[in-house]
Amino acid sequence: MARRRKQTFGRKKIAMKLIEDAKARMVTLRKRRDGIFSKASELSTMCGAQMAFIVTSMAGKVHSLGSPDGYVNRNHRNIHNCPIENFSEAKMNDLYQKLNEVNQQLNQEESRAIILRQKVDDIRELFIEKHDRDDGLKKLLNSMMEFKEKMVLGARKITTASEASSSSQGGKEVIPSTTN
């Protein structure tokens, strides 16, 4: 018994008429557009010919292929009477303008960052100087307090010694004499 092969659609002749289903029509356009672009590119490469190929979809999108790039006549208009260059040059000009604006903002921010870094460094330097001055003042205050304590202790010793000597001499205060 002979085995039957599964029947497939394979390559069959397609009638050249409008495809009724919009989704199927868009899929067919995409697939066939890529195929025709590929064939046109191969023809240009093999023959060295300059060519331009423009396809406009039902949604109004323009797809083009040119050899060499940019060979498409800039004054050519699609079926909606819109200049083709507007679809690419206008967007590019807009993007270049936005890029320039962003670069200007970046430069301004970098300048501000440099100024802020300088201010932070200045403040840090002032803080360190103030801290050093505060440390110096604290040290000076501590040494003055120590000196004061020593003076108070010395004065107490003198007072105590003076009281002790005056009580031993009967209440008379002795004034030391100075001799040359």
Contacts in CASP RR format, 6 or more apart in sequence:
PFRMAT RR
TARGET T0000
AUTHOR 0000-0000-0000
METHOD contacts of the structure
MODEL  1
MARRRKQTFGRKKIAMKLIEDAKARMVTLRKRRDGIFSKASELSTMCGAQ
MAFIVTSMAGKVHSLGSPDGYVNRNHRNIHNCPIENFSEAKMNDLYQKLN
EVNQQLNQEESRAIILRQKVDDIRELFIEKHDRDDGLKKLLNSMMEFKEK
MVLGARKITTASEASSSSQGGKEVIPSTTN
18 25 0 8 1.000
19 25 0 8 1.000
19 28 0 8 1.000
22 58 0 8 1.000
25 58 0 8 1.000
26 57 0 8 1.000
26 58 0 8 1.000
29 55 0 8 1.000
29 57 0 8 1.000
29 58 0 8 1.000
33 55 0 8 1.000
33 63 0 8 1.000
36 53 0 8 1.000
36 55 0 8 1.000
37 53 0 8 1.000
37 63 0 8 1.000
37 65 0 8 1.000
40 51 0 8 1.000
40 53 0 8 1.000
40 65 0 8 1.000
40 67 0 8 1.000
41 65 0 8 1.000
41 67 0 8 1.000
43 49 0 8 1.000
43 51 0 8 1.000
44 50 0 8 1.000
44 51 0 8 1.000
44 66 0 8 1.000
44 67 0 8 1.000
45 67 0 8 1.000
48 67 0 8 1.000
49 67 0 8 1.000
50 66 0 8 1.000
50 67 0 8 1.000
50 68 0 8 1.000
50 71 0 8 1.000
51 66 0 8 1.000
51 67 0 8 1.000
51 71 0 8 1.000
52 64 0 8 1.000
52 65 0 8 1.000
52 66 0 8 1.000
52 67 0 8 1.000
52 71 0 8 1.000
52 72 0 8 1.000
52 73 0 8 1.000
53 64 0 8 1.000
53 65 0 8 1.000
53 66 0 8 1.000
54 62 0 8 1.000
54 63 0 8 1.000
54 64 0 8 1.000
54 72 0 8 1.000
54 76 0 8 1.000
54 78 0 8 1.000
54 84 0 8 1.000
55 62 0 8 1.000
55 63 0 8 1.000
55 64 0 8 1.000
56 62 0 8 1.000
56 63 0 8 1.000
56 78 0 8 1.000
56 79 0 8 1.000
56 80 0 8 1.000
57 63 0 8 1.000
60 78 0 8 1.000
60 80 0 8 1.000
62 78 0 8 1.000
62 82 0 8 1.000
62 84 0 8 1.000
62 87 0 8 1.000
64 72 0 8 1.000
64 84 0 8 1.000
66 72 0 8 1.000
72 84 0 8 1.000
74 83 0 8 1.000
74 84 0 8 1.000
74 85 0 8 1.000
75 83 0 8 1.000
76 84 0 8 1.000
77 83 0 8 1.000
77 84 0 8 1.000
78 84 0 8 1.000
162 173 0 8 1.000
165 174 0 8 1.000
166 172 0 8 1.000
166 173 0 8 1.000
166 174 0 8 1.000
END
